[in-house]
């Protein structure tokens, strides 16, 4: 039953109309990677890949996770399909966990595809010569599950969770990593960059630094980042499962 729940949820999240915008965005990232050489001529391939992936792939990961994760429950409530979802002969926490894992899987795959296409563009058709790509795969997977757990919890606690999640993805995850002191440790983005362990780069082009959001050194170790993101994922997922089990969810009458 659990595998069926996961498979059916995966099929739902893999619908063409859901995926099409993200596939276009991934292709746009590849095109940006092709032309990045002209924006920063003095940089190496590694520097170019670091700049484009941090500017696009890692930030889009939070955006896609916000959209897919809020669809797990809150979208069902707003579309008045929550009643049909809960009538399935399965315990609530299993239902929620299967949909969460399916959502995080799709977000992970989209992030990895984006990183691969950026690498393809930077390395002119030879993406696997990029030594950073495999670390990025792990960081994107851990990031997708951590973001998903956070946004799932938010969607269970408040109405119109999409707005809050998007503000977090675009606001908090953009501003906090650039703040002085140790504030960056409160950002998931800082931890996934620690796992990726990209070389510290500073372009000679001020415009490039502005676009990519170059900020102070990240002192989080990869091991520490793995532990933190794993703990965040497990704790928030467990809290979400407990909350979903004990509270009622009914269709929103004001969702029209």
N, C-alpha and C positions, 0 to 999 in steps of 0.2 A: 504493500500500500504506500509506503514512504517513497519508494522509487517512482511509483505512478504519479504521486503528488508533485515530485520534483520534475518529472518529464512533462507533465501537463502544464506546470507553471513555466517551464523553460520554453515550451511551444508558444505560450501566450506572450512572453517577453521577446520572442524572436520573430514576431509578426513583421512583415515587410514595412508597414507604415511606421512602426516604432523604430526600426533599424535604419531606414533610408537616410534621415538627416545626419545620423552619426557616421554613416559610411561616406557621405559627402564631406563631412568635416574631416574625416581621416584622409581623404584624397586631397583636400585643401591643405592639410599639414604636409603632405608629400610635395605638393607644388611649392609651398613656402620653403621647404627644405632645399629644393632645387635652386631657388633664386636667392637663398640666404648668402651664398658666396659673394654676390654683388653688393649686399648690405654690409658685409664685414670681410673684406678681401684679405686682411692680414691674419685672420684666425685659421687654426687648423681644423681638420674634419671633426676631431673630438670636441673642440670648442663650439663648432657650429651645431653639432648634434646636441650638446648640452644646452645651448641657448634655446633652440627650437623646441626640444622636448620639455624643458622646464616652463617655457612660455605657453605651450599649447597642450601637450599630452597630459601632463600632471594636473593642470588646472581643469581641463575638460573631464578628467576622471571624477573630480568632485561634482561637476555639473551633471554628468550622466548618472552618477550615483544618486543625486538628489531627485532626479526625475523618475528613475526606475524604482527607487526604494519607497518613495511616497505612493507609488502605484500599488504596493503590496496590500495595504489596507485602506488608506484614506481615499484612494480613487474608487475603490469598491463601495465605500460609504457614499461618496458624492454621486456616483452613477447608479446608486440604489440596487447594486447587485450583491451587497454584503450578505443579504438573507440567503441567497442561493449558495454563496461560498460557505456559510456556516452550517448548512444543512447536510454537508458531506459527512458520512459516517466515520469520522476520524477525530481524534482529540485536537483541541485548538492549537496547542503548542507545536504539535507535529505539522499541522497545516501552515502555521506561521513560519516555522523553521524551513520547511521545504520551499516556500515562496521566497523567503529571504535568500537562501542559498542559490536558488535559480536566478534571482535578480543580481546578486553579487557575481555569479558566474558570467552573466552576459556583460556586465560592466567591466569585469576583468578582461574578457576577450576583446571588447572594443578598445580598451586601453592598450593592450598588447598589440592589436592591429595598428593602432595609431603610432606606437613606438616603432614598429617594424617598417611602416611606410615612411616615416621620417628618416629612419636609418637608410632605407632604400634611396631616398632623395639625396641625402647628404653624401653617401658613398657611391653614388652614380650606378645604381643597379647591383651593388654587392653588399647587401645589408649585414651579412653574417661576418664580415670583417670588422664590424663594430664590437669592440670588446666590452662596451658598456651595456649592450642590449640585454644580455642575460640577467644582469643585476636589476635592470629596469623591469624585466618580466616579474621577478619576485616582489619588487617594491609595488608594482601596480596591482598585483594580486592581494597583497596584504592591505594596501590602501583601499581597494574596492570593498573588501569585507569590513574594514574599520569604518569607512564612510557609510556603508550600508547599514551597519548596526546602529550608528549614531542617528542617521536620518529615519530609520525605522522607529526608534524610540521616540523621536520628536513627532512623527506622524501619529503615534498612538496617544500622545499626551495632549496635543492641541489640534484645533480645526485649522483648515487652510495651511497645512504644514509646508506645502510647497514654497510659499513665500519665505518662511523662516529658513528653510533649507537652502534656498537660492541665495539669500542674504549671507548665510554662513559660507557658502561656496565662493561667492564673489567678494564678500566683504572681509569676514574674519580670516579666511585662508589666504587672502591677498595682503592684508594689512599687518596682521600679527607677526608673520615670519620676518617682517622688515623692521619691527620695533626694537629699540635698544634693550640691552640686558638679556634676561633669560625668558622673556615672554614668548619667544618663538617655540619653546618647548610645549606650549599649550595648543599647538597647531598640528593636525594630522599631516599636513603638507610637509612640514619640516621633518617629520619622521620618515615619510616615504622617500624624501630626498636623501636622508641619512642612509637608508638601505641601498638606494641607487649609488651612493658614494661617488657622485660626479666630481671631476676635478674642479677646483675653484678657478673661475675665469672672470676676467674683467676686460671688456672690449675697449679698444681705443676710440670707438665711436660712441659718444654719449647717448645718441638716439637708441642704439642697440641696448645699452645698459638700461635705459628707461623702459623699453618694450619688454625686455626679458625679466625685469625686476630683480636685478642683481642686488644682493643684500649681504649683510655681514656673515662671517664664517659660522657654519653650523657645527657645533661641537658634540652633537648627539652621535654616539657610536652606532654602527649597524646592529650590533648585538642588542644594545639598549633599545633601539627602535623596534626590532623584532619583538622583544618582550613586551614593550609598551602597547604596540598595536594589537598583539595577540590578546593581551589582558583587556584592552578596551573592547575588542570584538566579543570576547566571551562574556564579560560582565554585562554589556549593554544588550546582547542577544538574550541572555538569561532573564534580565529585567523585563525586556519586551515580551518574552514568552509568558512570564508570570502575569504581567499586566493584561495581556490579551486574553489570558485564561479566565481572569476574575472579573472583567468588566464587559458590559454589554455594548454592542455596536449595532446601531440601527440606521436605516437610510436617512440622509439629510434631506429634509423637506425644503430647505432654502437653497438647494444646489442648482435649481433651474436657472 
